Amino acid sequence: MAGTIDTAAIEEHIRGILVALGDDPDREGLVDTPRRVAKMYEEVFAGMRYSNHEIAQMFDKTFGDEDDAAPPGGEAKRVVVMKDIEIFSYCEHHMALMYDMKATVAYMPGDRVIGLSKIARVCDMVARRLQLQERIGKDIADIISEISGSEDVAVVIEGYHSCVSARGIKKNNSKTRTLELRGRFREDGTLLAYLG
């Protein structure tokens, strides 16, 4: 997945799309559109330049938390939850915007915790790809697990899809909710209350 974004090729193809739509790419309102779209794509698809492992390395900032480590012979049951992380993405099926998306990320740390801003940055970078909502949750969970060393990770994402609201079935108020549950979040239903 990792690679570069070829803005010159994007400009060329956007110009071709404008022609295919029957418009004149040299008219005043469109003359700079291919360049603007290429620049926008470079920003909104920035996550496509990195693999999950590279994103984990990019945001691998943890802090020791020995005071709250598991007691001898026992198992700590602490949960870190960050809610309402605003993200957006683009559906890989129609290249349509997925919007008003919010992610909740939870994990059960061992003796290290992740910097909170890094959790939000992971979510943002993962979403900046051509994606499926289900895969966004999986990718975030993979990265949080790699950074934290914890297998106990949960990611909940809710959002609207313009490929549902603006075309096809045209259901404006349909919200999609996906859950990626791992480790104790999958095994212990009582932990789901933290994700509410």
N, C-alpha and C positions, 0 to 999 in steps of 0.2 A: 504494500500500500504506500509506503513512504516514497517520496519523490519530489520533483519540482513541479511548479505550476507554470505552464507555457502561456504567458499572457498574449504573446504575438499570435499564437494559434487560436486562442479564444477570440481575439479581435476579428481575425479572418472569418471564423465560423459564425460569429454573431452577425457580421456583415452579410454573410450568405443567408442566414435565417431571415434577416430583414428583406432581402431580395425575394426569398421563397414565400414570404408573407404578402408579397405584392407591393411593397413600399419602396421608396427611393432612399437608400442609405446616405445619399449625398445631399438630401434636403436639410435645411437649417436645424430642425429639431432633432435629427438623427445623426448628423455628421460626426458627433463625438460619442455617440452611444456605444459603439463597439469598444472604444477605449475605456469608457466608464464602466461597462459591464465587466470587462477583463479585470479592472482594478477592484471592483466589488467582489468578483469571484475569488481573486487572490486573498482577500480578507475573510470572506465568509466560508471558504473552504480551506483555511490555513491548516486545519487538522489533518488534511489528506497528505501533508508532507511528512507525517510522522507515524511510526508504528506505535502500538500500545506500549511496548517496552521503552521506546524513546520518550514517550510522554511521561511514563513513570520515572525515568531518569531525570527528565526536565523539572519535575515537581517533587522530587524525593527529598522533602524537608520534614524530618521527624524530630521529636524532642523526647528525651528520657523522662520516664515517669515511674521511677523505682518505688516511690512511696505507695503507689496504688497497684503494684504488681501482685500477682496471685500469692496468697499466703502459703507457707510451707504445708504441703499435703493437701492444699485446696485449690480451687479454680476461681479466678476472678470472674465476675459477671458484670462488667462495666460496659455501657453502651455509649458511643459517641454518635450523635445524630445531628446532621445539618440539613435543615428544611428550606423549602422555597427558593432553591437556587434557580434563577431565571436563565433559561437557555433557548436557543432556536436551532433549527436544523433544516435540511432539505431532503425530502423523500427521494430515494434513489430510483423509484419507479417512474415518477413524473417530473422530477427536479422541482417539485412544488414545496412551498414553505411549510414547515411545521412550526407553529407559533403559539404564543402564550403558554410555553412549556415551563414546567417547574419540576425540578429533581429533588428528591430526598435521598441522602446518602447516610447510611449507618454502618458502623463496624464496631467490633469488640476488640479493643487493643490489648496487647500484652504489656510489655514494659516500655513501649514507645507509642507516641501519638503523632498524628499528622497535623501539620500546621493547617488551620482552618481555611485560610485563603487558598491553600494548595488544593483542597478538595473542590472548591468552586472553580479553580483554574482547570483542573482535570475535566470537570463536567463541560466547561466551555470548549476546551480543545477537542474533546471527543465529539461533541455535537457539530463542530465545524468540518463536517464531512458529508458526502452523499451517504445517507444512512437510512436505516429502519429504526423506529423507536425501540423495538425490542433489542436491537444490537447496541444502541446507545447505552442501555442499562447494563448489558453484558460487558461491553468494553470498559465502562466506568468501574464495574465490580472487579474486572481483571486487574486494572491499574491500581485501584485502592488496595486490593489484596497484595499485589507486588510491593507497593510502597510500605504498607503496614506490617506485612508478614502474617496477617490474619486471614484465616479462611472463613471467618464469620463476618460476612458482608451482605448488605441489602441495599438495593437501589430501586426506588419507586419513581416513575416518571409519568406525568400527566400533561396532555397537550392536545391542541387542535391541529388538524391537517387540512391545508387548503386543497389538497387533491380530493378531499371528501366534501368540503364546504363550498368550493368555488366551481367544481366541475362534477360530472358524473351524477351521483346520487344527490348532491347539493343539500346536505344536512348540516346547517350552520352551527348547531349547538351540540354536535356529537363530540365528546371528549374521549380520548383514548388514555387508558391507564395500564401501565405495564409494571410488573414486579420481577426483579431478579433477586432470588433468595438463595443464600449459600450458608453452609455450615449450620450453626445453631439457629439462625433465622429460618432455615428450612425445617429443622427438626423440632423446634420449640415454638408452637403457635402463640404462646403468651408474649413473645418478643415482638409480634406484629403490632402490638399496641403502640410501640415506640415510633412506628412509621406513619401513624394516623395523620 
